[in-house]
Amino acid sequence: MELNIFNSLIITGTIQGFVFVLIVMLSKKFRSKSTLYLTALIFCYSFSNLIYILPDIKLISLDTMYSYLFIPFAPIIPVLIFLYVKHFLNPSYKTSIKDKLLFLPFILFTLVFIGFKLIVLFDINYENILYLFRISVHLNEIFAVIYSIMLLSISLLIVYNFEKQYKAYNTKLIKPRLLWLKAMLSSILFFTFFWAYLTYQNIFAKNIGEHDFYILWLAMAVLIYMFGHIGIYKFGILKERKKLREYTFENIEILEEPTSTNSNTIENNGNPNIIAFEDYIKHHKAYLDPKLTLDKTADQLQLSASYLSRIINSELHTNFPDYINYLRVEEAKSYLTNPEFKKYTILAIGLEAGFNSKSSFYNVFKKHTGMTPLGFKKAND
C-alpha cells in the first residue's frame, strides 16, 4: 500500500461521504426529493473515489479495477447536481421525462462496460478488444466533461433566473438564500474546465504532470463534499423557516385592505398616513422583508421618503430602522420563547424574523434586549 497526503485526504473524505449518506438516509428530518438527489450525488461520488483510490494506493492494479470494479459514474454526477438544484429551488417540482432522459448516457456507458466485464469473466478474446475498451474509457471521460460543463452552466442559469423571478418580497414565499449555491456551482464548473484541460492533455497531448490529477481530484472532492454538507444544512434551515412562517400566519389576521381612514379614525388615532404605515408594516408583516427600506415603504404608501421619515419621528418618536428592528426583535422573541421551536437554529429564527444575516440578528437583538438571542433563549427555557 502506498499512501501520500493526497490519497490519504481523499480516503478520509470518501469515508465521511459514506457516513454522510448513512446519516441522511436514516433521518426523517431530511427526507425530500432535493436531499434524495444530494445524497445520491455524495454516494456516487464516494463510490467513484473508492474505485479509483484502490489502484492509486496499489491495493489492485489499474487493469483489475477497470476489468472488474469500474462503473462510469462521471456522466451521472452533473445530472444529480442539476436535479438537486431544480428540486431545491422548487420543492413541488415534478421530475419530467426530459429530466429522466438525462440519465440515459450513464445507463448506456454502464451497459457497455458491463459487456466488457462479461468478456473478461468468460475470457472471450479480451486482447482483441482491449483497444475498443480503452477508446470507450476515453469517450466516457470526454463525454462526461462536456456533459458536466453543459449541465452545470444550465444549473447556474436556473439559479440566476430564479432570483430574478422572485426578486420582489412575498410573505407567502420563503426565498432561500442562494449565494452559497452560486458559489458552489461556479467553483465546480471552474474545476470542470480544469478537468477538460487535463483530459485533453492526457488523451491527446500525452503531457500531464505527476500531481495534476491529484490537485483536481482533491479540489473536486472538497467541493462535492462541501456541497453535500451545506446543502443539507440549508435544507434544514429552510424547513424550519417554513414551520415558523406557518406559525406566524396561523396566529395573525392578514388585512386585505389598509385600515379605514374615515374622519372618526383620523380624529381618534391621529395622522392617517401613520395609520396606513403601521397597518402595512405590522398587520401585513412587511417588516419580515429583510430588504425593506424607507424608500420602498414610502413608495408602497405613495408618500415621499422624507415626509414619511418626519412623521415617524414626530408621531412615533423613533426612526424607521429602530421601529422595524423593534418589531423584528419582538418577532424573534416570540419564536425563542415558544417550546415548539426549542430545537430550531438561531439562524432560521433570525432570518424568519426579517434579519438578513446571523450577525445582524445578534447585534440588533443585543442592542434592544441587552442579551444575545442564545442567551435570551436559555434564560426563558
N, C-alpha and C positions, 0 to 999 in steps of 0.2 A: 504494500500500500504506500502510495506517495502523496503525502499531504503538504499543501502550502497555504499561505494566508488566504489566497483567493478561493480555492475549493473548500477550505475549512469554513469560510464565511457562507458560502453557498450551501454547504451541508447543513449548517445551523439554520439558515433561512428556510430550507426545504422541510426540516423537522418542524419548525414553527408553523410553516404553511399547513402541514397535515393536522397539527394540533388546532390551528385556527378553524379549519374545516370541521373538525370533530365538535368543537365547542359550539359553533354556529348552528350546525345541523341538529344538535341536541337541545338547543334553546328555543322555546316557543316565542320568545320575545322578538326574534329576528326573522320570523317566517314571513316572507313576501316574495313576489316574483323578482324584484330587483336584487335582494340578497341571495336568492337562489342562483341567479346568473353570476353574482360576485363570488359566491362560494365555489361554483363550478370553475370559474376562472382561476382561483387560487389552487384548486385541486389539480386541474390540468397542467398549470404551470409548475406546480411542485412535482408532479409525476414526471413531467418532461425533464426537470432538473435532475431528478433521481436517475432517470435513464442515462443522461449524459455524464453524470458525475461518476458512475461506476467505471467506465473505461478511463476517465480522466485521472482517477486515483489508482489505476492499474489493477482493479479487482477482476475485471474481464477485459478482453481485447475489444477494439472498436468494431471489428468484423463480427464478433459474437453478439455485441449489442445490437447492431443493425440486423443481424440474421434472426435473432430470437426476441428481442425486447422492444425494438424501436416502434413507436407509434407517432405518426405525423401530427403532433399537437399544434404546430405553428399556425396552420390556417384557421384553427378554431379560436385561438386567443383573441384576435380582434373582433370576431363575431360576438363573443361573450361580453367584451367591453362595450360594444355598440348596443347590444340589447339591454345591458345594465343601465346605460345612460338613458335609453328610452323609457324604461320602467321606473327609474329613479325620479325622473322629471314628471312622469305621468303614471302614478301607481295603478290607475284604472285602464291603462293601455293594454290592448289585446294583441298578442303576437300574431302577425299576419302570415299568409302563405309565402309572401315575398321574404319575410324575415326568416322563415324556416328554410327557405332555399339557400340562405347564406351558409348553412351547414353542409351543403352538397359537396363543395371541394374537399372538405375534411373527410367525408364519407368515401368519396372516390379514391383519394390518396390512401386512405386506410385499407380499402379493398385491394388496391394494387400491392401494398406492402404485405398484406395477408397472403396474397398469391405468391410473393417471393418467399415468405416464411414456409409455406407448404412445400415449395420446391426444395428448400434447404432440408426440411424434415424428412422428405422422401428421397433426397439425394438424386434429383432428376436433372442431370446435366447442368448443375449450378454454374460451372465455369463458363459455359456458353452464354449465359445470360447475365454474367457479372457486369458487363458493360452497360446493359439496359438498367440494371439495378442502380448503378452509380448515376446514370442520367436521371432516373426517377428521383433520387435523393436531391440532386441539384435542382430539378424542376420544382420539387416541393418547396425548397428554400426560396427560389426566385419568386414563385407564385405567392408564397406567404409574405414576403417582403412587400410586394406590390399591393396585395390584398390588405395588409395592415395599414399601409400609408393611406389607401383609399378609405377604409372604414374609420380610421382614427380621425381623418380630416372631416368626414361627414359627421362624426360624433361631435367634434368641436363646433361645427356649423350649427348642429341641432341645439347645443347649449347656448350659443350666442343668439340664435333666433328665439329661443325660449325666453331669454332675458328681455329681448325687445318686445315680445308679445305681451309679457306680463310686467311691463315697466311700471304701470300705474298700480297704486296700492289698492288691494281688495280685502276687506275684513273677512270674507268667506274663503279666501285662498291663502294658504301658507306657502310663501315663496321661499324655497331653500336657498341658502347662501352658496353660490356656485364658484367662487374664486378658487377654492381648493380643487374642484373638478376640472376647471380650465387649466390650472397649473399642472395637474397630474397628466391630463391628456396631451398637453403641449410638450411636456417632458418626455413622455413615452414616444410621442411622434418624432421628437428630435433624435432620440436614440435609435428609432426605427430607420431613420435616414443614415445613421452611422452603421447600422446593421446592413443596409443596402450597399454602402461603400465597401464594407468588409466582405460581403458576399461576392461582389464583383471582383475584388482583389483575390479572393480565394479561388474562385472558379475560373476566371478568365485571365487574370494577370499573374496568378500563382506567386503573389508577392504580399505576404502578410506577416506582421511582427509576432513574436512569440507570445506576448501578453495582450495583444489587441482584442482577441475574443474574450479573454478574461475580464478586461475592462468593461466590454459590452455586456457580458453575462452578469457580472456583479451589479452594474448600474441598473439593468433591466430587472434583476431580482429585487433590488431595493425598491424600485418604483412600483412594481407589481404588488409586492407585499405591503407597502405603504398604502397603495390604492385600496387594497382589501381592508386594512385596519381602519383607515379614515372613512371609507365608505360605510362600514358597519357602525362606526361611531356617529356619523352624520345621520344615518337611518334612525338610530336610537333617539337622537335629538329631535328629528322631525316627527317621530311617533309621539314623543312626549308633548311637543308643541301642539299637535292635533288634539290630544286629550285636554290640554289646557284651554285651547280655543273653544272646544265644545263646552267645557265647563263655564267659560265666560259668557257665552251666548245663550246658555240654558238659564242663566241667572240674571239676565237683563232683558229689558224690552227695547228692541231697536225701533226708533220712531221713523216712520217713512217720510214725514214732513216736519220741517222745523216747528218749534213751539210757536203757537199763535202769538201774534204781536198786536192784538187789538188794544184799544185805549185803556181798558181796565188792567191788562197785563203790564202795559208800559207804566201806568201810574203806580202800580203796586211793586214793580220789580226794577224800575229804572230804565236805562238805555236799552232799546230793543236790539241794538247791534250786539250788546254784551249777552243778551238772552240767546240770540242766534249763535253767537260764538260758543257759549257754554253747551248749547244743545248739540252743536256739531262736534265739539271736542269730547264732551263727556258722554252724552247719550248715544252717539254714533261711534264711540270708541276710536275717534280719529287719532288720539294720542298713541295708539298701538302701532301706528305707522312710523318706523324708525327714520324715515326720510321727511317727516313732517317739518315744515318750516313756516315762519311767519308769512312769507310771500305766498306760499301755497294756500295757507289758510285764508289770507286776505282775498285771494282770487276766488276761492270757494264761496266766500261771503259777499263777493262783489264790492269790496272795500279797498281803500289804499292801505298799503302795509304800514305807512307812517301813522295814519289815523287809527288803525287797529291797535298799534303799539301804544299810542297815547291813551286810549280808553281802557285798555287792560291795566295800565299803570294807575290811572285815576280811579277807575271803578273797582278793580280787584286788588289794588295795592300790591302788585307784583309785576314781574315782566314775563314775557311769553315763554322763554326757556324754563324758568323756575316753575311756572304754572304747569307746563307739560311734564316736567320731570317729577313734580309732586304727585301727579296722577299716576305716572308710571311706577313710582316707588310704592304707592298705595296698592296698585295692581299686583306688584311683586309680593308685597307683604301678605296679600290675601292668599297667594299660592304657597308661600313659605310657611304659613300657619295652618294650612289645610292638611290633615293627616293623609288624605287621599294622594297627595303629591310628595309624601315624605321622602321617597327614594328618587325623586326626579333630580336631574342635574341642575346646578346653578345656572349654567349657560342656557338651557332650554327655558328656564323661568325668566331670565333676563331678556332674552330675545322675544319671548312671547309678551312681556310687559312693555315692549316698544323700544328697548335699547338696541343699538346696532353692534355692540361687542360686549364681551365679558368685562373688559377693563373699564369701559364707560359705565356699565351697570354697577360695578364695585365702587367707583369713585362717587357717582351721584348718590347711590344708596347710603354710603357712609356720611356724605355731606348732610343728608336730610335726617338720618337717624342716629348718627354717631357710632354705628356698628356696621360691620361688613354683612352682606347677605347671609353668609355661612354662620357668622356669629349670632345674627338675629334668629336664624332657623334653629340653632342649638338652644338658644335662650327660651324659645317658645315650644320646644318639644314636650 
